[in-house]
């Protein structure tokens, strides 16, 4: 058992004193309990070691060390350096055992594999680090630590009351009364006020008694009750052992100690008992005074109760009031006398301080005179002595001093080496504990993320059921329809923020994402509001499920990339999505690869737009309020990005007069502004998209290339998804009415922001082929749902918002880049050339028909 006497530094205001305390380690709670003596029943306090750290500084003195807990620090002092190192090593070991035991928890469910791997990793790590020895184990100092120290008397203090804890008077009284009762029972006195039924009869023979002592010794403090107190039988056995060791004169004692040691030990014990008796007498006096006051109060109360008439009782009350008034006057007089004494004491202290200063001056003068006398005496001695002998004397003295200094420095080096070794072991063990806690926390976070994802899925399914019921409300009875409406109303009023306020939420859903897009769209149509809630829950569920499994490894791979250069690995990473913290840097790099910014060009365009009004200026002003209305940076006319967007669009209209401005460019520039933040970088990004990525005439007045791409897309849709295309043809659905805007603005305002930016990541790196891939993937993602609809109007209604129902970006990416392969760029170019020729021929034929019609009308006349 880890127990023994240590000195604890007690701080009471400006007064600091060392007090002897008996310390005992509680294995169940990882606490260090401390008592005034080893025989006390109640502890004065405890130190929580589970989250404590240890430190020892040699400059504090020999045997002094410190235990730091989150709430306070405890400064302790052992009797020797060896005892101090033993305590520190043992406390380290016990803390590690307790924390290692507490950190284990059963692994079950969906994370069993992760927990098994984690436990294997931690056990392997511990096996490796345990082989590292920072500080050799210190031998147990049996005279200061352990059960033998419990049988020795407590260390002495200068005064009897110095060692008493003034903070815990009731605990001191309990321990004192208990010790007194225990002593009387040892001498056969059963007339005390306390009786303990737990006492057993004495062992019948000496062997049994020794065996009982051994058992009691092995169980010292182990037999404490749940509230930290010691069982009476255990305390009785220990006190009997202590008394026998001091007075019985057993054979073992006679063998180990000679007569002189025995006498000194007995004298020491007599002194201890004498001091103990003094302290007990003072406590008895205090108890007597309290008893007299209580008895006096009891007599007065009895007189009051036994009084027959109200007059007598009133007289008693008046007497009591007079006593209170008299005591109040006496108290005021005593306070006045106290103030006068304090003033006198202050005057005396000031007078004493003046005298001390005067004495100090006299002592300094005397010291200065003595130094002068010594200097003159040495000078005279040097003049009278032989110069060579004087030099030898100085050399010997100097050498002796240097040797002493060297010895002191060696001792200091040894002490600091020991301190350094211990601190290294402490740092290493704390790091091990932190690693273990971090791994456990990581595993718990993964489990929590999976549980929250599952919860979001259940809520989403619940809302989906409500949506189905909402569609069937006209066919339901009135009572059922009212119930469905109430449930839908409650679901719409529920705010995801309340969940974060109620408790721990791993990934709370905020109102806006990192770029300012609304996470829950604010649909004006009442029927779509429930759809928005379902969408938000699905997004949160997908984020939680992919956070640790996909997102973290992907982010680690991005963090390891230094300078960017085209490669297959970079292409794969960009297709998987660029993390928010790297997106701006990667987008700037992709733009600068194909479109080198011209210094000063953007500023010249701004000057031109300020001096001359562009013809497209009016259309730009009309489109600004309609740009990204679901983004907080553009939703208000006073937003900071609105003026930047205006300048970017005006600069581009002057930069490319052939296009000027086309509806849709405002959305492209807005997304570039959100990611790149700098308006000049957004301008060059817009130039890169229009002039490098997109084919020529994509944003011209005729939009001829955009129409060509719609025909090419229909060809790919027939090849990749023939069932779906046949379904569209059966109900005469023209998909270009839906997809034309996808291609023109690269899915802006069609997909949720997280998936949209992933599409743009690949689009800026690979070009327009990505738009074809994702457009086909969107239809593939929802193919089965579309095939279930057998009405052209319902199909068009579904196609209006079905892109917003796509929440699993990983699944959509796998369809786009894996399921739709092969997708060669050469085939895309050939299809574009073929359909462009067809479209141009059709347009030429239309022009001829138009010209012939105009000519015919002209010939007919008015």
PyMOL commands that set and color helices and strands:
alter all, ss='L'
color gray80, all
select helices_A, chain A and resi 58-60+81-102+109-129+147-150+169-186+206-218+232-248+251-256+259-306+310-384+387-471+473-475+478-493+496-502+526-560+568-576+580-594+601-611+617-624+640-655+665-676+679-693+704-720+722-730+736-745+753-766+769-781+783-787+792-805+809-819+825-860
alter helices_A, ss='H'
color red, helices_A
select strands_A, chain A and resi 3-12+15-26+31-35+45-48+53-55+64-68+73-77
alter strands_A, ss='S'
color yellow, strands_A
deselect
rebuild
show_as cartoon
